[in-house]
Amino acid sequence: MKTWSAAILAAAAAGALAGCGVAAPTAAGSSPGPRSPAPGASVAATATASPGAPAPGAPPASPSAPGGSSASGPVLYLATSEQVPFADDAVTVTAQASAGPGTPRWLRLASVTMSFGDGTSGSASQNCAGSSAPAARGLSVGHRYLRAGVYTAQVTSARICGQTGAPALNGVSTAMRVLPGAPPGSSTWPVCTAARARIAAQDTGAGLGHVGVLFTVHNTGASGCRLSGYAGLRLLGRAGHPLPTTVHDATTGTYLFSAITPHLVGLRPGGYAAFELEYEDNPSGAQASEPYATACPAATKAMVALPGARAASPVSAAMAPCGGEVWISPVIPGRAWIALP
C-alpha cells in the first residue's frame, strides 16, 4: 500500500505501542482513529507544496501560495511502497504528475530520474504515444537499501509528455527509515521465550487521545534467538484480575506509528527487540456515558506471549485502554520507538 505526504510535512507524533491478546488477536488490521500524515511521499508545485495525499484518480487540493494567490502549474508527487522497510527489502518509489494542485487530471510522465539518498540513483521512461498504461500510474523505480538508516529519495529530473521544459522539483522528496535486517543464520536460531528473554514496558507519550507504550525484549541468554510477527497480550487489573482485551494487529499502522511488515528479527546475546502498542484514552460512543473507570479500566500488568512462544509472562504495564482495545506493531529490531523520519 503506497503512502503519500506533502513536501512540507509537519512531523507526525511518534510513540511506541505494544499489545496483543494471549488468545488469537482479533480484528486484525484495524487502526485507532484517523491516521496522522505519514512521511511516505511528497509533492511539489510551481508555488507551495500541497499537504494532502492523492487518492486514485484525484490529486489533493492545494493551499494558497505565498501572498494569497493559488499555486498553479504541473505538480509532481512521490510515493514509496513501504514507509519503514528493512535492509535489502525491495522498495518501489513512484512518481506521478498532475495538471495542477487539486486538479483531477493526471499527466503522463515521459521520464523521471531519482536519487535514493544512499549515493545511488535510478530512472524510468516510457513512450508518450501509444502507451496503454493510465497516466495516474506514473513511473516507478525499484531499489534496495543495503544498510539501516534514514534516507531521503528525491526526483532530480522529470519530463511530462506534451510539455516543454521541466516541472518544478523543489520538495519532491520522501524520507524512509530503513531498519536493520536479521543477522546471517538467525533463521535457524531458537524462538525467543520468557526463559531466555526479559520483557519490559515503558510509556512513550500521548497525543490527541492516543497513548503509546513500548515493549522491549532483551535476550539475556548465552546464545541467539529469533522473533517474527506479533506478540500476544492480555491486560490484568489489580490483584491480577483479567480485563477485557481486544488486540488488533496494526497492519496499516496507527496514529502514532507507521505500518511495518513483519520480518525476522534475530537477537544476539544481549540484543534487543521491541514492539509498539497504542490505545485510546478518550471513551466514545456508548462508553462516553459510562464512568471512566468502567469505560477505560486500568491495567497494572499485561500477560505477554512472544511470537511463536506458548507461555506468557507478566509484565508491569500501567495503561487504561478504553474498551480494552489495543493496537500493536510486529516485533522490530532494537529498543527504541520507531519515530517517523
C-alpha positions in Angstrom: 0.0 0.0 0.0 1.5 3.3 -1.1 1.8 6.2 1.3 1.7 9.8 0.4 2.6 13.1 2.1 3.4 16.7 1.4 6.8 18.1 0.6 6.2 20.4 3.6 5.1 18.0 6.3 4.6 18.6 10.0 6.4 15.9 12.0 4.0 13.2 13.0 3.7 12.3 16.6 5.9 9.3 17.5 5.2 6.8 20.2 5.6 3.2 20.8 2.9 0.7 21.2 2.6 -2.8 22.0 -0.2 -5.2 22.9 -1.9 -8.3 21.7 -4.2 -10.9 23.2 -2.7 -14.1 24.5 -5.5 -15.6 22.7 -5.6 -15.1 18.9 -5.7 -11.3 18.1 -9.0 -10.1 16.8 -9.9 -7.5 14.1 -6.5 -7.6 12.5 -5.7 -4.6 10.5 -7.9 -2.1 12.3 -6.4 1.3 13.2 -7.4 3.6 16.1 -8.8 6.9 14.9 -7.5 8.9 12.0 -4.0 8.3 10.8 -1.5 11.1 11.1 0.3 12.2 7.9 2.9 9.6 7.0 6.2 10.5 5.5 6.0 8.1 2.6 5.8 10.6 -0.2 5.9 14.3 -1.2 4.5 16.8 -3.6 5.9 19.9 -5.2 4.1 22.5 -7.2 5.4 25.6 -9.0 4.5 27.5 -5.9 3.9 25.9 -2.5 3.6 22.3 -1.7 0.3 20.6 -1.3 -0.2 18.8 2.0 -2.6 16.0 1.1 -2.5 12.5 -0.3 -3.7 12.0 -3.8 -6.4 9.4 -3.9 -6.6 7.3 -7.0 -7.9 9.5 -9.8 -7.9 12.7 -7.9 -4.9 14.8 -6.7 -5.2 16.6 -3.4 -6.3 20.2 -3.1 -3.5 22.7 -2.7 -3.1 25.5 -0.2 -2.7 29.1 -1.2 0.7 30.2 -2.5 2.6 32.9 -0.6 0.8 36.2 -0.9 -2.6 34.5 -1.0 -2.6 33.6 -4.7 -3.2 29.9 -5.7 -0.4 27.7 -6.8 -0.6 26.7 -10.5 1.2 24.6 -13.0 2.1 20.9 -13.0 2.5 19.1 -9.7 4.8 16.2 -9.0 4.1 13.6 -6.4 6.5 10.9 -5.0 5.4 7.8 -3.1 7.1 4.7 -1.6 5.7 1.2 -1.4 7.0 0.9 2.2 7.2 3.5 5.0 9.6 1.5 7.2 11.4 -1.1 5.1 14.1 -3.4 6.3 17.6 -3.5 4.8 17.6 -5.5 1.5 13.8 -5.1 1.1 12.7 -4.3 -2.4 11.2 -0.8 -2.3 9.3 0.8 -5.1 9.4 4.6 -5.5 6.7 6.0 -7.8 6.5 9.5 -9.3 3.2 11.0 -10.6 2.3 14.3 -12.2 -1.0 16.2 -12.3 -2.1 19.2 -14.3 -2.1 21.4 -11.1 -2.7 21.5 -7.4 -6.1 19.9 -6.7 -6.7 19.3 -10.4 -8.3 15.8 -11.0 -6.3 15.3 -14.2 -3.2 13.2 -14.3 -0.4 13.9 -16.8 1.7 11.2 -18.3 5.3 11.3 -17.3 7.8 10.7 -20.2 10.8 10.1 -17.9 11.9 10.5 -14.3 15.3 10.2 -12.5 15.5 9.7 -8.8 18.3 9.9 -6.2 17.7 7.4 -3.4 19.8 9.2 -0.8 22.4 6.4 -0.4 24.6 7.5 -3.2 22.7 5.7 -5.9 20.1 6.7 -8.4 17.7 5.2 -10.9 15.4 6.3 -13.8 12.4 5.1 -15.8 10.8 6.3 -19.0 8.0 5.4 -21.4 6.7 6.2 -24.8 4.3 9.2 -24.7 2.5 8.0 -27.9 0.6 4.7 -27.9 1.1 3.9 -24.2 -1.9 2.0 -22.7 -0.8 2.5 -19.1 -3.0 5.0 -17.2 -1.3 8.3 -16.7 -2.2 8.1 -13.0 0.1 5.1 -12.7 3.1 7.3 -13.1 6.6 5.9 -13.4 8.2 3.6 -10.8 11.8 2.7 -9.9 12.7 -0.2 -7.7 15.6 0.0 -5.2 17.1 -2.0 -2.3 18.7 -0.2 0.7 21.6 -2.3 1.9 22.1 -0.6 5.2 19.9 0.6 8.0 19.4 4.4 8.4 17.2 7.3 7.4 17.3 8.1 3.6 15.7 10.8 1.5 14.7 9.9 -2.0 14.1 12.8 -4.4 13.3 13.5 -8.0 16.3 15.0 -9.8 14.8 15.4 -13.2 11.5 14.7 -15.0 9.7 15.3 -18.3 6.0 15.4 -18.9 4.6 14.2 -22.2 3.4 17.0 -24.4 5.1 19.8 -22.4 8.3 21.6 -23.0 10.6 22.5 -20.2 10.9 20.7 -16.8 8.4 20.8 -14.0 9.4 22.4 -10.6 11.2 19.8 -8.4 11.6 21.7 -5.1 10.5 19.5 -2.3 9.7 16.4 -4.4 11.3 14.0 -1.9 10.4 11.3 0.6 12.1 10.1 3.7 12.3 6.4 4.7 13.6 4.8 7.9 15.3 1.6 7.0 15.6 -1.0 9.8 18.4 -3.5 10.1 18.0 -6.9 8.6 18.3 -10.1 10.7 21.9 -11.4 11.4 23.1 -14.2 9.0 21.9 -17.6 10.0 19.4 -16.3 12.6 16.6 -18.1 10.8 17.8 -21.3 12.5 18.1 -19.8 16.0 15.6 -21.0 18.5 12.5 -18.9 19.2 12.9 -16.3 22.0 11.0 -17.3 25.1 10.5 -15.8 28.5 13.1 -18.2 29.8 15.8 -16.5 27.8 14.4 -13.0 27.3 13.4 -10.2 29.7 10.3 -8.2 28.6 9.7 -4.7 29.9 7.3 -1.8 29.1 7.6 1.9 29.2 5.3 4.9 28.3 6.3 6.8 25.2 3.9 9.7 25.3 0.5 10.6 24.0 -1.3 12.8 21.5 -4.9 13.7 20.7 -6.3 10.8 22.7 -3.8 8.3 21.6 -1.3 6.8 24.1 1.8 4.8 23.2 3.7 2.1 25.1 6.9 0.4 24.0 7.6 -3.2 25.0 11.2 -4.2 24.8 12.6 -7.8 24.6 16.2 -8.3 26.0 18.0 -11.5 25.1 19.6 -12.5 28.4 20.6 -15.9 27.2 24.1 -17.1 26.2 23.0 -17.8 22.6 21.0 -16.1 19.9 17.2 -16.3 19.5 14.7 -15.2 16.9 11.3 -13.5 16.7 8.9 -12.8 13.9 5.3 -11.4 13.8 3.0 -10.2 16.5 3.1 -10.8 20.2 0.1 -11.9 22.3 -1.2 -9.8 25.2 -3.9 -9.9 27.8 -4.4 -7.0 30.3 -4.6 -7.6 34.0 -6.1 -5.3 36.7 -5.4 -5.0 40.3 -4.8 -8.3 42.1 -4.2 -9.9 38.7 -7.8 -10.0 37.6 -8.1 -10.4 33.8 -9.5 -7.4 32.0 -11.4 -7.3 28.7 -8.7 -7.2 26.0 -9.1 -6.9 22.2 -5.9 -6.9 20.3 -5.6 -5.5 16.8 -2.5 -6.2 14.6 -1.8 -2.8 13.2 -1.1 -3.9 9.7 -1.7 -0.4 8.3 -0.1 1.5 11.1 -1.8 3.7 13.7 -1.9 7.4 14.7 1.4 7.1 16.5 3.4 4.6 14.4 3.9 3.6 10.8 2.9 0.4 9.1 5.6 -2.2 9.3 5.7 -5.5 7.6 6.6 -8.4 9.9 10.2 -9.5 9.4 12.5 -12.0 11.0 14.3 -10.3 14.0 17.5 -12.0 15.3 18.7 -11.2 18.8 22.3 -12.0 19.6 23.2 -12.5 23.3 22.5 -9.1 25.0 20.5 -7.9 22.0 17.1 -6.1 22.0 13.9 -6.2 20.0 10.6 -4.3 20.7 7.0 -3.9 19.7 4.9 -0.9 19.9 1.4 -0.6 21.3 -1.2 2.2 21.0 -4.6 2.7 22.7 -7.2 5.4 23.0 -7.8 7.0 26.4 -11.0 9.0 25.4 -14.2 6.9 25.6 -16.6 7.3 22.7 -20.0 6.1 21.7 -21.9 4.2 24.3 -18.8 4.2 26.6 -18.9 8.0 26.8 -21.9 7.8 29.2 -20.2 5.3 31.5 -17.9 6.1 34.5 -14.4 6.5 33.2 -13.1 3.6 35.3 -15.7 1.4 33.6 -15.2 2.6 30.0 -11.4 2.6 30.3 -10.5 0.0 33.0 -7.0 0.5 34.4 -4.5 -2.3 33.9 -1.4 -2.7 36.1 0.2 -5.6 34.2 0.0 -7.5 30.9 0.5 -11.1 30.2 2.7 -11.1 27.1 3.4 -14.1 24.9 6.2 -13.6 22.4 5.6 -14.6 18.8 6.0 -18.4 18.5 6.1 -18.9 22.2 3.4 -20.8 24.0 3.9 -19.5 27.5 3.1 -15.9 28.5 4.8 -13.9 31.2 3.6 -11.0 33.4 4.9 -7.5 32.6 4.3 -4.4 34.6 2.5 -2.1 32.3 0.2 0.7 33.6 -2.4 1.7 31.0 -6.1 2.3 30.7 -7.3 1.4 27.1 -10.9 2.4 26.5 -12.9 -0.7 25.7 -9.8 -2.8 26.4 -8.8 -2.2 22.7 -5.1 -2.0 21.8 -3.2 -1.9 18.5 0.3 -3.4 18.2 3.1 -3.4 15.7 5.1 -6.5 14.7 8.4 -7.2 16.5 11.1 -4.8 15.3 14.9 -4.8 16.0 16.3 -2.5 18.7 14.8 -1.0 21.8 13.7 2.4 20.5 10.4 3.8 19.4 10.4 4.0 15.6 9.9 7.7 15.0 8.8 8.9 11.6 11.6 10.4 9.6 
